[in-house]
Amino acid sequence: MPSSSSRPRVYLAGPDVFRPDAAQYFAALALACDALGMTAVPPFDGKDAGTDPARRIYEENMKLLRSADGVIANLAPFRGLEPDSGTVFEVGAAIALGLPVAAYGVPPGTYAQRAGTAGLVGRDPDGTLRDPDGTLIEDFGLPLNLMLACSVHFSDLATDALRVLAGILGSAPEKRR
């Protein structure tokens, strides 16, 4: 259920803080949140973080996450086949806090298919998928690792993920009438 304010607070997780147009991107998400009756909570960007910026960014973002009613997460591949590890941490923290998470940006198909397309997959005689080092690649037909795939709601676009989250939180305009 939403926090004490009448508008659910939505934490915006993702590597989008690294984008050259991060301010404009978060402003667009804030407008989309507002249109759905929610308040956007962008991550702390580290400006004026003081003498220990990494610690301050972590602490501030955890406070923001704890203040949220839900999370949308950009789980697009980041510097490889996997989502940004900081975003994955935030998703895990949100799930542990009991917050609903809607994710976007995951390419079509399964993780195993994408690993195969990238040339990272071989098959054992029994059909088991392995990477070049022999490490098992899970193949449950899911878009990402099962811990993410079984805990979040997937959409293609951020605006679609916001609509899903608005429905879960009961803030969608049609639910407020």
Protein Blocks (a to p, Z undefined) as FASTA:
>chain_A
ZZfbfbdcdddedjklmpmklmmmmmmmmmmmmmnopacddddehianbjmlmlmmmmmm
mmmmmmpmbdcddfbdehiabdcfklmmmmmmmmmnopacddehiagdjfklmmmmnopa
ccdfkopacdfkopacddehpabdfklmmmcccdfbfklmmmmmmmmnopafklmZZ
